[in-house]
């Protein structure tokens, strides 16, 4: 049995479909998505408060409830979600039907108060999904959640930040086979956020870079998507006032390094300068939308990336902009799968090196 087959068999045991549409199933009631006790994390679109939509990886919903069972209503038959009850993993949930459908995600709980977090594990392109509410036993209800951490970190990056394929074993995998084997909560960004006790937003897209994508396309960059509510749609624009981080961690450059190289495998001098100029423009964008933000510019193991990101940071600081800091991580032999993506263990090592660089900077001291 392949890794994917074992994974899907586990999913079959962990979740099952109950019904679709409205009304809710017998003995249970629907809780609308605009209930004040439901918490959203990440970039969500709320023009229809009963059908909030999302497309970026790493988004989540959380709620606290009294009862023995809880379900969700989703319009999504593609993604995979981590289910946490009381902060403990209850497995992976995969919706399987088109249209609004009800699913139980946890049952047989003690008849007391619990918390639920449902977080999107994987990344897809050109799709938008809808959360349509929660489902509880008729006699049960939501209760207020504990307060959020004061610390906030936004992680801006590519497939490494999205933790693409980090649970895979194979060295090569087609795109859709990576969906069930991607777990953003096991990626370096999530590890760093947990270490610092911070709420995290993930603004990342596989294949994209600072000034081009992995094939050299200058339209498929993170800066050109940074103001979007949906990752691959120009509209609606994201309202940056809705969530302001104290720290932004940028981890871009791998796809630029791929897309900017010439036939000899070398990045020409003028294209290196273009990368640095684009990086500095993006730093200015961040300062414009996030006043007083501190920025950590992370360079991967590629020497070209290290040299150019270091030069960007040094130039900024020499001109008096001391809100940007440099960090890097190494390449770990044997620690990559699925077309060169880090394993869960490699993500932990990457996180350890970035944390080691961040801790002496006291990035959150002004919030405490």
N, C-alpha and C positions, 0 to 999 in steps of 0.2 A: 504494500500500500504506500502511495506517495505521501509526502508531507501535506500536500494540498488535500488529498482524500481524507487523511486522518483529521485534518483541521475541520473540514466540512462535516465529517461524522460527529465531531465534538459539538459543532454548532447545532446539529439536529437535536442533540440531547439537551442543549442549553436553552433553546428558545423554540416556541411553536406559535403558529398563527391561530388567532381566535375568531376574528370576524373583520369585516370592513365597513366603513361608513358609519352612519348614525341611525338609530340610537346605539348606545354602548351595549355590550353583551349582558345577558340576564344576570342579575345580582351585582352588577358593577355600574359605575357611573363615570361620565367623562368630566375631566377637569380641563377647561379651555386654556389655550396657550398664553392668554393674556392675564391669567391669574397672578396676583401680585406676589405670591410665594414661589413662583417658578423663576429660577435664575438662569440667565443666558451668559455664556462666555464665548468670546470670539466675535467675528463679524456676522451679524444677523441683519436681515431686512424685515422691517415691521410695518410696511405700508398697509398690509392686511393683518391686523393683530391676532386674528384667528388662524392665520396660516403663515407664520414667520418662516423665512427661507434662508438658505445658507449654501455656500459652495467651497469656502476655504477649508483646508484640513485643520484638525485639532479643535473644532468648535465643540461645545458641550452644553447640556442642560443639567440643572441640579434642582432637587426639591427635597423637602423633609415631609414625612407623612406618618400618620398613625395607622397601622394595619398590618395584615399578613401577606399582602399581595399588591403588586403594582405593575401597570402596563403602560405602553406608549402607543400613540397613533401617529403613523408616519406615512408620507408619500415618498417612498424610496425603496427600490429593490436591488440596489447596487452595493451600498456601503456596508462596512463592518464597524461595530461599536463595542467599546469596553463598557461593561456594566459593573458599577461599584455600589455596594450596599454597605452603609456605615463605614465607608472608606476602604473596604476590602473587596477585592475583585471577585465577582460572581461569574466570570467567564466572558465570552464574546457573543454578541447578538448580531444576527444577519437577517434583515427583513427580506422577504422573498416574493412579495406580490406587488403588482403595479396598482397605483391608486391609493387612496387613503385606507389604511389597514390597521387593525388593532392587534397588538402583540403583548403577551405577558413576558416581562423580562426578569421578574423575581417573584417567587411565591414560597409558601410554607415557612414564612417568617414568624418570629415571635410576635404576639399581639401587643406591640408597644411602638414607640416612636423610632423611625429609621430615617436615614438619608439615602437618596439615590443620586448618582451621577452617571450620565450616559454620554460618553465622549467618542467622537468620530475618529477612528484609527487611521484611515487611509486617505489617499488623494486620488481624485479623478479630474478629467478635463471637460470643459464645455457643458457641465451639468449643474443644475440647481435643484435642491431638495427641500422638502417642506416638513416641518414638525407641526402636528395637528392636535397635540394635547396629551394628557396623561389619563390613565384609567385606574380607578380605585374601587374597592368594595363599597357598596351603597352606604354602609355605616361608618366608613372611614373618611378622613379628611387630611388636607395639607396643613402643615404647621410652619412657622417661620424657620428659616435656615440660620445657622450661626453666621456672624459677620465674616466678610471676606478679609483676606490679608491686606495690610496697607501697602505692601510692596507689589509693584507691577513691573514685569519685564515683557517686552515685545521681542520676539525672535524673527529676524528677517533672513530668508535664505532660499535654498534650493531643495533637491531631493534628500540631501543629508539632513537638513533641518526637519523635513517631513518624515524622516526615519524610514524612507521607502525600502521595503523588502527586508527589514532588519531581522525578521524571524524566519527568513528563508534558509535553506541548506544548499540549494543548487547554485551553480556558478552562472547559469543563464536562465532567465525566465521571461516569457512574453508579458506584455503590459498588464493585462487583466488578471493573470495568475498571481500578480504581486499584491492585489488588493487584500486578500485574507491574510497575507504574510507581512503586512505593514502594520506597525503598532507605534504610533507617534508618542504614546505615553512611555515607551521604552527608549525613546530617542534622547540624544544628548541635551536638547533644549529642555525637555520635561525634567530630566535629571537635575539640571542646573536650577530650574525654577523650584523644584522641591527642596534642594539644598538651601536655598536662600529664603524659603518660606514665602514665595511670591506667586501671585496670580500671573498666568502667562497667556499671551496671545501669539499665535503662530501665523505669520504672514510669509508663506513660502510656496514655491511652485517648482516642481521637478523640471529639470532641463533649462531653467531660466538663470540668467546672470545679471551683472550690473549694467553692461552695455550691449550684450547680445546673448543668444541662447547657445546651446552646445554645438549647433550647426552654423553659427555666425549670423543668425537673423537678428537685426537690431530692434525689431518690433516686439520680440518675445522676452522682455526684460522685467525684472521686479520693479524698478522705478516707474515704468509705464503702467504697472498694475497697482501700484501702491495706494492710489486714491479710489480704488474700486470696492464696492460692497460685495460684488461677486467676482471671483478670480478672473474669469475669462469673458466678462461683459463690461463694456465701457460705462454703462449706466445701470443702476443709479450710483452716484458718487458716495463715498464713505464720509461720514461726519466724524472727523477726528476728535471733536470735543466730547464724544460719547465715552471715550476710554483713553486716558492719557497715562502712558507709562513713565516711570521714573528712570528706567534704564532700557536702552535698545541694544540688542546684540545682533550685529550683522555678520552673516557667514556666507559670503558670495565670492565668486572668483573661479571656481572649478569649471563652470560652463563657459565663462569668458575665456579661460585658458584653452579650452577645446576649440571654441569657435573663432578665436583670433589668430590661431597658428597658421602659418603658411605651409606649403607643400613639404618643406624640410622639417616641419615640426617646431618652428621657432616663431615667437610672436615678434613681428617687426617693431622697431622703436616707436614709430608713430602710433601704432595701435596700443602699445603699452601706455603711451601718453594719453590716448583717448580713454583708456580704462581709468587712469588716475583722475582725469578731468571729470569723467562721469561719476566716479566715487565721491569726489568732493562736491559736485552738484547735489548728489543725493544726501550728503551730510547736511547741506544747507536746507534741503527740503525738510529733513527731520527736525532741525532746529525751528523751522517755520511753523510746523504743525504741533510740535511738542516743546513749549517753552521750558527751559531749565533742564532738559533731558541730558542724561549722560550716555555716551555711546561707546560700545566696545566693538572694535573692528577686528574680527577673527580671521586669521589666515590659515588655510589648510596646509598640508604637507608639501605641496608643490612649491619649489623654490621661486618660480616666477611670481606666484601669488604673494608669497612672503615679502619679497623685495618691493613689490608695488604697493601692497597695503601698508607696509611699514613706512614707505616714502610718503604716502598720503597722510598717515597719522603724524609723522614728523613735520611735514609741511604745515598742517593745520596748527599744531602746537607752537611751532616757531612763529606763527602769525598771531598768537595770542588766544587761540581757541583751544583751551585746555580741558574741554568737556569730552574729548575723544581719547580713547585708550586702545592700546594694541594687545592682542592675545593670539596664540597659535596652538595648533595641535599637530601631533606627529602621525606618520603612517605606521600602522601596526601589522606586522607581517602575518599573513594567513587570516586576517580578520575581516574579509570582505566576501560578499555573495551577490548573486543576481546582478551581474554586469557592473561589479565594482562598488556595491553599496555596503556600508558598515553593518556588521552584526550587532545584536544587542550588547554583547560584551565589548565590542569596539566602541560603541556609543558611550558606554560607561567610562572607558579610558579617555575618550575625547573630552567628555564632561569634566573628568578629574583634572585634566590639564587646563581647561578654560577656567574652572573654578579656582584653581591655584593662582592663575593670573588675576582673577577678579577680586579675590578676597582682600588683598592688601590695599585695594583702591578705595574701600569704604564707600561704595557707590550709593548706599542707602542711608548714610549717616544723617542726612538732612531730614529724613522721614521719621526718625526715632527720637 
